[in-house]
Each structure stands twice: as structure tokens, then as C-alpha cells.
Amino acid sequence: MENKKLYCDFHTHSTRSDGELSRAEVIELAIENNIGALAITDHNIPFDDLDELQKKYPEIRLINGSEVSTYYDVPGTDEKKEIHVVALDFENTERFVSILLGNRFDSKDYVNSIIQKLCEAGLDASFTYDDLRAELNQEFIGRMAIARKLLSLGQVGSMEEAFDEYIGDFGKRKAYVRPDVSQYIPMDTAIIEIRKAGGIPVLCHPYSYHLSEEQVVRLIQDFKKCGGLAMETMYSQYSSARQEQLKAYATKYGLLQSAASDFHGRGKKGSLEHHFPISIYRDLADMREQLLASST
């Protein structure tokens, strides 16, 4: 067992946001999959029980993380895009925890608007936000919860169909409702605050915002210019060609690489079996040490 090959994953979710498994269950599944370094990055909330779980599971290195919702003004347009930034290995300072928790908003009206559009699109979506809150053991109710409910009711054949046909901001968008992203923290401010908390800002899944290739490059450049330090080049839902392109961009713009399953639960796209190399963790840990050294 001592010679087993270890892997890493720095973007996963639990029931503390919109995942299906508890944090302990995510960790146990990661250990089963030989993951030696793990960040649970629930939306806009710190890994506040990390010390307790680290003591319980000493065989895995747990890293503080949070997926921060931000907005970004797309250059040359009037559009604001919701961009996600993983805060990695930060300190739970009073200031930063307050910023995270203040970046969470009541989604009741948003969810009920989507449900109404689902009914208008001909689905039997006879449930409400309150129903989902009562049924699901998760703290954040959003599109992921709606998709799971539609699947359980047999209204869609897969989670992918729920997003592709109805609620995603791509595909047919039959029941898509545009959220008010301006309620979130600006991307540049988020990066500054993550750095102040001693953490590493990581740009999440750069190809998932429905931007042109030119706009993706500009996003990466702006992220770096604002103080971003890493980006997800290894992402479970991207083709090998896209991952190689992101690795090239990371090298060109001086960003470290990060690895992400974006795990929300068991399923075809919800695996922890992606075997991201543990060297990614070592590089990020080295950067963290450099940041600490430079701040003293």
C-alpha cells in the first residue's frame, strides 16, 4: 500500500453546497480512488470542518477550498459573465469568511422561476423550491437540485438532458433563466481578497462560460493581470485537446496548473477516478510556501 500511486483533485462538492454526498463521504470516496491531496470547494463557504476531518482521515491531505462566484465584465461587450474562482489553501480569516458568506444569496425566486418555465415547456414539474429544500440534504438549492428532481420524476433521461434541453445556459435553453450575476463579488476583487487570506486564486473551467476563443484568452490574461496564480487545465468534462490547449495557455501566461473533477455525486460525469497527477499538488504547495515566505 505504501507504494501505491497517488492522485489529486482540487474541485469537488458536498452537501454543504450542491453535492450529493457529505464531506466525510467525499473524502472516503477519494481515499478509495487513491487521491492523496483533496480540496472540497463548496460554493462560497470555507472548508470549516477541515481540521476535524483531517484528524479523522490522516491518510489524505485535505486542503482548504471554496468555489467563489464572481462576475466579469466581458471586454468589448455590455455583458457580465459569472466566472468561478477556486480559493485554494487560504486561511479562514474573519474578513475572508465574511466575504464568502456574504456572497451567498437566497435562490428561492430564481429556482421557482425556472420551475415555472419548465411547466410552460410541457414538463410535469409540480414541485417548488420549498419542496426541494425539504427533500434534499444540501444547503444550496439551484439548477443541480432541479436537474436531480427532474431525473427522479422521469421527466428527463439524464442530468445532461436536463441541462442541454432545459435549464443550462447552452443547448436549447427551453427553461433557462438568466441569473443576476452582478450580485456577486467582482472577479478582480475576489482575487485580491483570496491573496490577502494567503490563498491561491484558481480560474475554474475556462471553456465553460460560452466565450469565444479570443474571449477565453482575454479572460485568462485579465485573471493573471489581477493577481490570479493558477487555472484548471485538467478538467473532467473537457476533451484531451481542450486540456492540452489550456496547458499551453497556462505556460504562456505564467499560471500554475490545477486539476478538477468538479465532483457533485456519483454518475457518468461525477467520478473521482480521473487520476490527476499528484505533481500538481506539489507545485501548488510550493507556491503556497513561497507566498508565505514573501509575506513574512
C-alpha positions in Angstrom: 0.0 0.0 0.0 2.9 2.4 0.7 3.9 2.3 -3.0 0.5 2.9 -4.4 0.3 5.7 -6.9 -1.5 8.8 -5.6 -3.5 11.4 -7.3 -5.1 14.8 -6.5 -8.3 16.7 -7.1 -8.9 20.4 -6.2 -12.5 21.0 -7.2 -15.2 18.9 -5.5 -18.6 19.5 -3.8 -20.5 18.1 -0.9 -23.9 18.6 0.6 -22.6 21.8 2.2 -23.4 23.3 -1.2 -24.9 21.4 -4.1 -23.3 18.0 -3.9 -25.0 14.7 -3.1 -22.5 13.3 -0.6 -21.4 14.6 2.8 -17.9 15.9 3.1 -16.8 12.7 5.0 -18.3 10.6 2.2 -16.5 12.6 -0.5 -13.2 12.1 1.5 -13.8 8.4 1.9 -14.5 8.0 -1.9 -11.4 10.0 -2.7 -9.3 7.6 -0.5 -10.9 4.7 -2.3 -9.6 6.2 -5.5 -6.1 6.8 -4.2 -6.4 10.5 -4.1 -3.6 11.8 -1.8 -4.5 15.5 -1.9 -8.1 16.8 -1.9 -9.9 20.1 -1.8 -13.6 20.2 -1.2 -14.7 23.5 -2.7 -18.3 24.1 -1.8 -19.8 27.3 -3.2 -19.0 30.4 -1.3 -18.3 28.7 2.0 -15.0 27.6 3.6 -13.9 24.1 4.5 -14.7 25.0 8.1 -14.5 21.4 9.4 -11.2 20.7 7.8 -9.2 20.2 11.0 -11.7 17.7 12.4 -11.8 15.7 9.2 -8.1 15.8 8.8 -7.7 14.1 12.2 -10.2 11.5 11.2 -8.6 10.8 7.8 -4.8 11.2 8.3 -4.1 9.2 5.1 -5.2 12.0 2.8 -4.0 15.7 2.7 -7.1 17.9 2.9 -6.8 21.5 1.6 -9.0 24.4 2.4 -11.0 25.4 -0.6 -14.1 27.3 -1.8 -15.5 27.9 -5.2 -16.2 31.6 -5.3 -18.9 33.0 -7.6 -17.8 36.3 -9.3 -18.7 38.5 -12.2 -16.5 39.6 -15.0 -17.2 42.4 -17.5 -16.5 40.8 -20.9 -14.3 43.3 -22.8 -15.9 45.0 -25.8 -19.5 44.0 -24.7 -22.1 45.1 -22.2 -22.2 41.6 -20.8 -21.4 40.5 -17.3 -20.4 36.8 -17.1 -20.5 34.6 -14.0 -16.9 33.4 -13.6 -15.9 30.9 -10.8 -12.6 31.2 -9.0 -11.5 28.5 -6.6 -9.8 29.9 -3.5 -7.3 27.3 -2.5 -5.3 26.8 0.7 -6.4 30.0 2.3 -6.7 31.0 5.9 -10.2 31.2 7.4 -9.7 34.8 8.4 -12.7 36.7 9.8 -12.6 39.0 6.9 -12.5 36.4 4.1 -15.0 34.1 5.7 -17.4 37.1 6.0 -16.8 37.9 2.3 -17.6 34.3 1.3 -20.7 34.1 3.4 -21.8 37.5 2.1 -21.5 36.2 -1.4 -24.3 33.6 -0.9 -27.8 34.7 -2.0 -31.3 33.4 -1.5 -32.1 31.4 -4.7 -35.9 30.9 -4.0 -37.3 33.3 -6.6 -34.7 32.2 -9.2 -35.5 28.5 -8.7 -39.2 29.0 -8.8 -38.9 31.0 -12.0 -37.0 28.0 -13.6 -39.7 25.6 -12.4 -42.4 27.8 -13.9 -40.6 27.8 -17.3 -40.3 24.0 -17.1 -44.0 23.7 -16.7 -44.5 26.2 -19.6 -42.2 23.9 -21.7 -44.5 21.0 -21.1 -42.8 19.1 -18.3 -44.6 17.9 -15.2 -42.5 19.9 -12.8 -45.1 20.1 -9.9 -42.6 20.9 -7.2 -41.3 24.1 -5.6 -38.1 25.5 -4.1 -39.6 24.7 -0.6 -40.2 21.1 -1.7 -36.6 20.7 -2.8 -35.3 22.2 0.4 -37.4 19.7 2.4 -36.3 16.7 0.3 -32.6 17.3 -0.3 -29.9 17.1 2.2 -27.9 20.0 0.8 -27.5 23.7 1.8 -27.7 25.3 -1.7 -30.7 24.8 -4.0 -30.1 25.6 -7.6 -30.1 24.1 -11.1 -28.3 21.0 -10.0 -31.1 20.2 -7.5 -33.7 20.9 -10.2 -32.0 18.5 -12.6 -31.8 15.8 -10.0 -35.5 16.2 -9.3 -36.5 16.1 -12.9 -34.4 12.9 -13.3 -36.1 11.3 -10.3 -39.5 12.1 -11.7 -38.7 10.6 -15.0 -39.1 13.9 -16.8 -35.6 13.6 -18.3 -33.4 10.7 -19.0 -30.2 12.1 -17.6 -28.7 15.1 -15.9 -27.1 16.0 -19.2 -30.6 16.2 -20.8 -31.9 18.4 -18.1 -29.2 21.0 -18.8 -28.9 20.5 -22.6 -32.6 20.7 -23.2 -34.0 22.9 -20.5 -32.0 24.7 -17.7 -28.5 25.2 -19.0 -27.2 28.4 -20.4 -26.4 26.4 -23.5 -28.2 24.0 -25.8 -31.9 24.5 -26.3 -32.4 26.6 -23.1 -36.2 25.9 -23.0 -36.4 26.8 -19.3 -33.3 28.8 -18.9 -33.5 31.8 -16.5 -30.6 34.3 -16.6 -29.3 34.9 -13.0 -28.4 38.4 -11.8 -24.6 37.9 -11.7 -24.0 41.5 -10.6 -25.0 40.4 -7.1 -21.7 38.5 -6.8 -18.2 39.9 -6.0 -16.2 41.2 -9.0 -13.6 38.8 -10.2 -10.7 41.2 -9.6 -11.8 41.8 -6.0 -12.2 38.1 -5.3 -8.6 37.5 -6.5 -7.3 40.3 -4.2 -9.2 39.0 -1.2 -8.1 35.4 -1.8 -4.5 36.6 -1.9 -4.9 38.6 1.3 -6.2 35.5 3.0 -3.0 33.7 1.9 -4.7 31.6 -0.7 -4.1 30.7 -4.3 -6.8 32.0 -6.8 -7.5 29.4 -9.4 -9.5 30.2 -12.6 -12.2 27.5 -12.9 -13.1 25.7 -16.2 -12.2 28.5 -18.6 -14.1 26.9 -21.5 -17.4 26.7 -19.6 -18.6 30.3 -19.9 -19.6 30.2 -23.6 -17.0 32.7 -24.7 -15.2 32.8 -28.0 -11.6 31.5 -28.1 -10.4 35.1 -28.2 -12.5 36.0 -25.2 -11.2 33.0 -23.3 -7.7 34.1 -23.9 -8.6 37.7 -22.7 -10.2 36.2 -19.6 -7.0 34.3 -18.8 -4.9 37.4 -19.4 -7.2 39.6 -17.2 -7.2 36.9 -14.5 -3.4 36.8 -14.4 -3.2 40.7 -14.5 -5.5 40.9 -11.4 -3.2 38.6 -9.4 -4.5 35.1 -10.4 -2.0 32.3 -9.8 -3.4 29.1 -11.4 -6.1 27.8 -13.6 -7.8 24.5 -14.2 -6.1 22.9 -17.2 -7.2 19.3 -16.3 -10.9 19.3 -16.1 -13.0 16.2 -16.2 -15.6 17.4 -18.7 -13.1 18.6 -21.3 -11.6 16.7 -24.2 -7.9 16.0 -24.2 -7.5 18.6 -27.0 -9.0 21.3 -24.9 -7.0 20.3 -21.8 -3.8 20.5 -23.9 -4.8 23.9 -25.1 -5.3 25.1 -21.6 -2.0 23.7 -20.5 -0.4 25.7 -23.4 -2.2 28.9 -22.2 -1.1 28.3 -18.6 2.5 28.0 -19.7 2.3 31.1 -22.0 0.7 33.3 -19.3 2.7 32.1 -16.3 -0.1 30.3 -14.4 0.2 27.1 -12.5 -2.0 24.2 -13.5 -4.8 22.8 -11.3 -6.9 19.7 -11.6 -10.7 19.4 -11.2 -13.2 16.7 -11.4 -16.0 19.2 -10.4 -17.4 16.2 -8.5 -21.0 16.6 -7.3 -22.0 13.0 -6.9 -21.7 9.5 -8.3 -22.5 9.1 -12.0 -21.1 9.2 -15.5 -19.7 12.7 -15.1 -19.4 12.6 -11.3 -16.4 10.3 -10.8 -13.3 10.7 -8.7 -11.4 8.3 -11.0 -9.7 10.9 -13.2 -6.2 10.2 -11.9 -4.8 13.8 -11.9 -1.1 13.6 -11.2 0.0 14.4 -7.6 2.7 16.6 -9.0 0.0 19.2 -9.5 -0.4 19.3 -5.7 3.4 19.6 -5.1 3.6 22.6 -7.5 0.7 24.4 -5.8 2.1 23.6 -2.3 5.5 25.1 -3.3 3.8 28.3 -4.5 1.9 28.5 -1.2 5.2 28.2 0.7 6.6 31.0 -1.5 3.6 33.2 -0.7 4.0 32.6 3.0 7.7 33.3 2.9 7.2 36.6 0.9 4.6 37.8 3.4 6.9 37.5 6.4 
